[in-house]
């Protein structure tokens, strides 16, 4: 009998169910009257993210069954536009992209689906799902109520919406699994000029194409209006990502429950945290739909990774997409899976009582809190240790949700008239959902319990069955108190396990333990113990009724991932014959095309030219993104990550050896890690519209300090918060002259304007091919027209230690901005008479740093070659492998192919996949199976970025992929080194191994 309920008692009294159905909507699915209705019945649903494009097709069914095993009823599914339409006008729904077959499998698994076709999905996916050929088109304003963008979206919707329409739920088990469709995603994070118009246009397209289930729009930070919820025919939803230890979160949930209710909708939480003690708080404060994001982890195949601002500017998303959800990337369960089954059992047990419940008002919640004592003191809603939720259950009774967010174990007690108070422990970082005064029929009530109700069954013949289990999966003794109407007699029928009981002589006073009940009238009964069944027959003037109470303890059912461990001693090794596209024709001038301009949406570009290294002290790489590596003759510079701004790369040209055939070859390799899935103005590469590659290269001959000789011409200060700026004009005779950043005053914040003339320079600007020495050249940065004969140099600014914003002007023309994240700025052609102006924006005295003027010549006559996954696969097919013992070294600036045979992978396989871990330094590893690019790893990190979104230390190889081919590329000045390869084991290694 030491069993925990699995929700098998998921039924309620027939009269309550009929009442629920009578109130429901006639539509198969509706979000009205503050409820989520399916087939006219209000529901409370748990939803798990399952992204088929991040899971091998052969494992779709296993993941869907894993969700079903959690007790969840819904999956949420993204469909990335740029994955299904890699090129304009070409759609692909085959193989791993067959979303319709996935939805059919979802229905066969007995699950519903919320589908999210975008156009923008975020999902930490390349470009947030928006195609690069849309994002980088200057005529298109993405995610705006813009005719050009909406026309592009229509081409996508014409492909995906008919599939969704065919798979909509049609009622009473008919149709497909789709019960809701989401338009766009988290629009309130984005600066959309007309969210109502934009979302309204998306919803109109969906309706025109056959969508009849509810369309929801989710607010990423709670701003329903800015998310587009005011558009016609859509319903609001919110994403709530709290601190799991925030004691105020229950009140936040109630706040949004009432906000949704004012729009006639239930509280739909499309995304939230994965920890179930937080999910309990959502359910316990009135949410009808709760979707913990990424409860089922996955993998980014085929260069699907993005860049964003998670934890750093910028962050590269790892190929493994894993936030620690209940199901790991290999399909195994984590301990949180048992918590999922517990919460699901509570929801099922309460059924209509929960789905038709009302959120208690704040006054009632405060009143209840006052009757609960914590460590002997009355509970306050402001207590930082506890979160409190209260629902008035339909048909009577309450559901009390208590969460201990503190680091200490707490003892709680609740007053109950003149009797002894109810007591229960609440350990640190745990929560409990307790029913109180729950009607069981015939005047009988489950008055209180220290456990959680996980089963409730009513049957006219067998009576009532109640299952209560130890709270929050923590074993321990339980108690449960039943209350009966006056003049009730009880007959004990059965007792087993370690249960003990005693009757209550009246409503207020405990009696002593009896050996039997007989015909003695009782008003209540207390049952306690760890596990067992207690069954009685209750006799009232209305007749007899059986009551069965089962107390249980948690049972661990987690099915984790853990395969045999195989440590490889050797691998196949082959020289790497890199395959690139044919070189472009020589690019005229010094302006270079970004990679998207060449039709490359993912992969790498190789910009090459020959030029003299004489006197060169460094390079300024203009608009460089994402991963940059430079090789000039025998000089190899380490790879760096750069966020789309101008990048200063110091180097010593004198160390570069000339070749017999003239100037050495300069090659700059730029790799696309991914396009941003956010829109963040702090870095150019984090803008949704930003391209990848290079737009120019400046060979720097001279580095001149610009720290002195500045005049201060204007100061703006703010005398009060939110007030207008006062302009302070320094004296004009003389104008104050000082070092850059030297102005001192007592007021903050302030903007100080510094100006000075540029120093005289002797470097001449080279004439471009086909132009005369008398031609006029337009400076692309400032729009100024310059006579070539008057030009002295081309320059850039480089700041060191700057922690404030600096606006840069040249002769009154805005050039750009220096920030703590972008420290170099290309100025373009300069004249002897140019005047430089810099405005420093300081809030509390942030350092302005020091300035260098980088002077040189823009390099011209480039060629560009590109490389995509097809070319890399072709390179692998040419490789001739020989056995090589580990470790393997890879010289600077070079690459190798390695191969792990399918027979070795099979020795460490579980659930159809093999986990592969590598340890090394100074390498990028790109993995290929026979059909799919399986991701990228970087050993030793990359300067300029961090890796986020997953572990970044493993690969997962599906068995159908056969041999594993690894392209290893050296990323540093020194040789890269692959020390070891381990196959198998668990996704989450224990601390003894030194891993996370």
Order of alpha helices (4+ residues) and beta strands (2+ residues): alpha-beta-beta-beta-beta-alpha-beta-alpha-alpha-beta-alpha-alpha-beta-beta-beta-alpha-beta-beta-alpha-beta-alpha-beta-beta-beta-beta-beta-alpha-alpha-beta-alpha-beta-beta-beta-beta-beta-beta-beta-beta-beta-beta-beta-beta-beta-beta-beta-beta-beta-beta-beta-beta-beta-beta-beta-beta-beta-beta-beta-beta-beta-beta-beta-beta-beta-beta-beta-beta-beta-beta-beta-alpha-beta-beta-beta-alpha-beta-beta-beta-beta-beta-beta-beta-beta
